[in-house]
Amino acid sequence: EAGVTQSPTHLIKTRGQQATLRCSPISGHTSVYWYQQALGLGLQFLLWYDEGEERNRGNFPPRFSGRQFPNYSSELNVNALELEDSALYLCASRRLRDRSFSNQPQHFGDGTRLSIL
Amino acid sequence: RKEVEQDPGPFNVPEGATVAFNCTYSNSASQSFFWYRQDCRKEPKLLMSVYSSGNEDGRFTAQLNRASQYISLLIRDSKLSDSATYLCVVNKRNQAGTALIFGKGTTLSVSS
């Protein structure tokens, strides 16, 4: 079974540009989560998508947005990039179609390392 | 108070040592708890779920104390390959839904 896949592996941008990060969940997983892991800050929850809808978002400005496609893959878009957006962006997926969803762990992709120059 | 708090360490132990990590969480309504492991510059990987009755997986034992809102991870007979950052994870439910909240992690370094 293929795991969560993310692309690109690395992305270099300059301030003010826009970045698009992509994620394909594990087959059968309907939920996709995005996290930012900046140096020394730990994993910060960004967005959660399930069945094509945004279910929850963390404490990030509106220039962080995304969407989930009918095949459950997802994009994270970051507009007006700032230097502090430099971080590892991790996508995770989870199966949410059964009643015990709250006990289902998340499975992470390798991440996209975004560097802002 | 942070939602999930862990001692960042680092914990430096010799091979064969027993080491324990602690984690506290602030949301008493949390229902799901996990320990993840993250190697340097790699993605987090699920180590084990934490159940109310406590659970063991080989050299790893996880405990949950709901009254104290406290989770622990015990590693026995430490191996060099156990060197990593261990993340305590708690689910958070609000009106919008549920999300997993990660602690900043505890770093373990096992030396020979």
Interface residues (C-beta under 8 A of the other chain):
Chain A: Y33 Y35 L41 G42 L43 F45 W48 D50 R55 N56 G58 L88 L90 F101 S102 N103 P105 Q106 H107 F108 G109 D110 G111
Chain B: Q31 S32 F34 R41 K42 E43 P44 K45 L46 S49 L87 N91 R93 N94 A96 G97 T98 A99 L100 I101 F102 G103 K104 G105
